Protein backbone atom coordinates (compact mmCIF):
# COMPACT_ATOMS: atom_id res chain seq x y z
CA UNK A 1 0.00 0.00 0.00
CA UNK A 2 1.36 3.41 -0.94
CA UNK A 3 2.26 5.72 1.88
CA UNK A 4 0.62 9.13 1.72
CA UNK A 5 3.13 11.98 1.68
CA UNK A 6 2.42 15.50 2.90
CA UNK A 7 4.64 18.14 1.33
CA UNK A 8 4.76 21.26 3.47
CA UNK A 9 5.80 24.49 1.76
CA UNK A 10 6.31 27.67 3.75
CA UNK A 11 6.10 30.88 1.79
CA UNK A 12 6.59 34.52 2.64
CA UNK A 13 6.43 37.12 -0.13
CA UNK A 14 7.74 34.57 -2.62
CA UNK A 15 5.04 34.89 -5.24
CA UNK A 16 7.59 34.99 -8.06
CA UNK A 17 9.16 31.66 -7.04
CA UNK A 18 6.14 29.81 -5.77
CA UNK A 19 4.68 28.86 -9.16
CA UNK A 20 7.79 26.94 -10.23
CA UNK A 21 7.94 25.21 -6.87
CA UNK A 22 4.29 24.12 -6.93
CA UNK A 23 4.51 23.09 -10.58
CA UNK A 24 7.41 20.77 -9.70
CA UNK A 25 5.46 19.27 -6.79
CA UNK A 26 2.40 18.80 -8.95
CA UNK A 27 4.49 16.83 -11.48
CA UNK A 28 6.01 14.37 -9.03
CA UNK A 29 5.98 10.76 -10.23
CA UNK A 30 4.56 9.71 -6.85
CA UNK A 31 0.83 10.33 -6.74
CA UNK A 32 -0.25 9.57 -3.17
CA UNK A 33 0.46 13.09 -1.95
CA UNK A 34 -0.96 16.32 -0.68
CA UNK A 35 0.59 19.77 -0.80
CA UNK A 36 0.21 21.93 2.30
CA UNK A 37 1.16 25.56 1.74
CA UNK A 38 1.50 27.86 4.72
CA UNK A 39 1.48 31.50 3.66
CA UNK A 40 3.33 33.27 6.47
CA UNK A 41 1.41 36.58 6.31
CA UNK A 42 2.71 37.57 2.86
CA UNK A 43 1.88 41.03 1.53
CA UNK A 44 2.84 40.55 -2.15
CA UNK A 45 -0.18 38.85 -3.71
CA UNK A 46 0.81 35.34 -2.63
CA UNK A 47 -2.66 34.71 -1.18
CA UNK A 48 -4.38 35.50 -4.48
CA UNK A 49 -1.88 33.35 -6.39
CA UNK A 50 -2.48 30.41 -4.06
CA UNK A 51 -6.25 30.67 -4.43
CA UNK A 52 -5.90 30.62 -8.22
CA UNK A 53 -3.38 27.76 -8.22
CA UNK A 54 -5.52 25.67 -5.89
CA UNK A 55 -8.53 26.13 -8.18
CA UNK A 56 -6.49 24.94 -11.19
CA UNK A 57 -4.61 21.94 -9.81
CA UNK A 58 -5.82 18.35 -9.61
CA UNK A 59 -3.45 17.59 -6.72
CA UNK A 60 -4.95 17.66 -3.27
CA UNK A 61 -3.87 20.96 -1.78
CA UNK A 62 -4.40 22.66 1.56
CA UNK A 63 -3.58 26.33 1.98
CA UNK A 64 -3.60 28.46 5.08
CA UNK A 65 -2.51 32.03 5.72
CA UNK A 66 -1.06 33.02 9.06
CA UNK A 67 -2.53 36.25 10.45
CA UNK A 68 0.92 37.26 11.68
CA UNK A 69 4.39 36.22 10.56
CA UNK A 70 5.37 33.13 12.58
CA UNK A 71 8.66 32.45 10.85
CA UNK A 72 9.76 29.14 9.38
CA UNK A 73 9.55 27.04 12.57
CA UNK A 74 6.13 28.34 13.60
CA UNK A 75 4.77 27.97 10.08
CA UNK A 76 6.10 24.41 9.79
CA UNK A 77 4.24 23.55 12.98
CA UNK A 78 1.05 24.96 11.43
CA UNK A 79 1.66 22.82 8.34
CA UNK A 80 2.29 19.68 10.39
CA UNK A 81 -1.01 20.27 12.17
CA UNK A 82 -2.83 20.25 8.82
CA UNK A 83 -0.94 17.34 7.24
CA UNK A 84 -2.53 13.91 6.89
CA UNK A 85 0.38 11.97 5.40
CA UNK A 86 2.23 9.08 6.98
CA UNK A 87 5.39 10.82 5.76
CA UNK A 88 5.88 14.57 6.16
CA UNK A 89 8.34 16.44 3.97
CA UNK A 90 9.40 20.06 3.75
CA UNK A 91 10.60 22.23 0.92
CA UNK A 92 11.05 25.94 0.46
CA UNK A 93 8.98 28.03 -1.91
CA UNK A 94 12.05 28.90 -3.99
CA UNK A 95 13.00 25.24 -4.60
CA UNK A 96 12.23 23.14 -7.66
CA UNK A 97 11.89 19.45 -6.79
CA UNK A 98 13.23 16.74 -9.05
CA UNK A 99 10.37 14.71 -10.55
CA UNK A 100 11.47 11.58 -8.62
CA UNK A 101 12.03 13.29 -5.26
CA UNK A 102 9.03 11.70 -3.50
CA UNK A 103 9.26 8.26 -5.08
CA UNK A 104 12.93 8.01 -4.06
CA UNK A 105 12.10 9.22 -0.55
CA UNK A 106 9.27 6.70 -0.10
CA UNK A 107 11.46 3.90 -1.47
CA UNK A 108 13.84 4.45 1.47
CA UNK A 109 10.95 4.01 3.92
CA UNK A 110 9.95 0.74 2.28
C-alpha positions as a Python dict, from the first residue, in 0.01 Angstrom:
ca = {
    (1, 'X'): (0, 0, 0),
    (2, 'X'): (136, 341, -94),
    (3, 'X'): (226, 572, 188),
    (4, 'X'): (62, 913, 172),
    (5, 'X'): (313, 1198, 168),
    (6, 'X'): (242, 1550, 290),
    (7, 'X'): (464, 1814, 133),
    (8, 'X'): (476, 2126, 347),
    (9, 'X'): (580, 2449, 176),
    (10, 'X'): (631, 2767, 375),
    (11, 'X'): (610, 3088, 179),
    (12, 'X'): (659, 3452, 264),
    (13, 'X'): (643, 3712, -13),
    (14, 'X'): (774, 3457, -262),
    (15, 'X'): (504, 3489, -524),
    (16, 'X'): (759, 3499, -806),
    (17, 'X'): (916, 3166, -704),
    (18, 'X'): (614, 2981, -577),
    (19, 'X'): (468, 2886, -916),
    (20, 'X'): (779, 2694, -1023),
    (21, 'X'): (794, 2521, -687),
    (22, 'X'): (429, 2412, -693),
    (23, 'X'): (451, 2309, -1058),
    (24, 'X'): (741, 2077, -970),
    (25, 'X'): (546, 1927, -679),
    (26, 'X'): (240, 1880, -895),
    (27, 'X'): (449, 1683, -1148),
    (28, 'X'): (601, 1437, -903),
    (29, 'X'): (598, 1076, -1023),
    (30, 'X'): (456, 971, -685),
    (31, 'X'): (83, 1033, -674),
    (32, 'X'): (-25, 957, -317),
    (33, 'X'): (46, 1309, -195),
    (34, 'X'): (-96, 1632, -68),
    (35, 'X'): (59, 1977, -80),
    (36, 'X'): (21, 2193, 230),
    (37, 'X'): (116, 2556, 174),
    (38, 'X'): (150, 2786, 472),
    (39, 'X'): (148, 3150, 366),
    (40, 'X'): (333, 3327, 647),
    (41, 'X'): (141, 3658, 631),
    (42, 'X'): (271, 3757, 286),
    (43, 'X'): (188, 4103, 153),
    (44, 'X'): (284, 4055, -215),
    (45, 'X'): (-18, 3885, -371),
    (46, 'X'): (81, 3534, -263),
    (47, 'X'): (-266, 3471, -118),
    (48, 'X'): (-438, 3550, -448),
    (49, 'X'): (-188, 3335, -639),
    (50, 'X'): (-248, 3041, -406),
    (51, 'X'): (-625, 3067, -443),
    (52, 'X'): (-590, 3062, -822),
    (53, 'X'): (-338, 2776, -822),
    (54, 'X'): (-552, 2567, -589),
    (55, 'X'): (-853, 2613, -818),
    (56, 'X'): (-649, 2494, -1119),
    (57, 'X'): (-461, 2194, -981),
    (58, 'X'): (-582, 1835, -961),
    (59, 'X'): (-345, 1759, -672),
    (60, 'X'): (-495, 1766, -327),
    (61, 'X'): (-387, 2096, -178),
    (62, 'X'): (-440, 2266, 156),
    (63, 'X'): (-358, 2633, 198),
    (64, 'X'): (-360, 2846, 508),
    (65, 'X'): (-251, 3203, 572),
    (66, 'X'): (-106, 3302, 906),
    (67, 'X'): (-253, 3625, 1045),
    (68, 'X'): (92, 3726, 1168),
    (69, 'X'): (439, 3622, 1056),
    (70, 'X'): (537, 3313, 1258),
    (71, 'X'): (866, 3245, 1085),
    (72, 'X'): (976, 2914, 938),
    (73, 'X'): (955, 2704, 1257),
    (74, 'X'): (613, 2834, 1360),
    (75, 'X'): (477, 2797, 1008),
    (76, 'X'): (610, 2441, 979),
    (77, 'X'): (424, 2355, 1298),
    (78, 'X'): (105, 2496, 1143),
    (79, 'X'): (166, 2282, 834),
    (80, 'X'): (229, 1968, 1039),
    (81, 'X'): (-101, 2027, 1217),
    (82, 'X'): (-283, 2025, 882),
    (83, 'X'): (-94, 1734, 724),
    (84, 'X'): (-253, 1391, 689),
    (85, 'X'): (38, 1197, 540),
    (86, 'X'): (223, 908, 698),
    (87, 'X'): (539, 1082, 576),
    (88, 'X'): (588, 1457, 616),
    (89, 'X'): (834, 1644, 397),
    (90, 'X'): (940, 2006, 375),
    (91, 'X'): (1060, 2223, 92),
    (92, 'X'): (1105, 2594, 46),
    (93, 'X'): (898, 2803, -191),
    (94, 'X'): (1205, 2890, -399),
    (95, 'X'): (1300, 2524, -460),
    (96, 'X'): (1223, 2314, -766),
    (97, 'X'): (1189, 1945, -679),
    (98, 'X'): (1323, 1674, -905),
    (99, 'X'): (1037, 1471, -1055),
    (100, 'X'): (1147, 1158, -862),
    (101, 'X'): (1203, 1329, -526),
    (102, 'X'): (903, 1170, -350),
    (103, 'X'): (926, 826, -508),
    (104, 'X'): (1293, 801, -406),
    (105, 'X'): (1210, 922, -55),
    (106, 'X'): (927, 670, -10),
    (107, 'X'): (1146, 390, -147),
    (108, 'X'): (1384, 445, 147),
    (109, 'X'): (1095, 401, 392),
    (110, 'X'): (995, 74, 228),
}
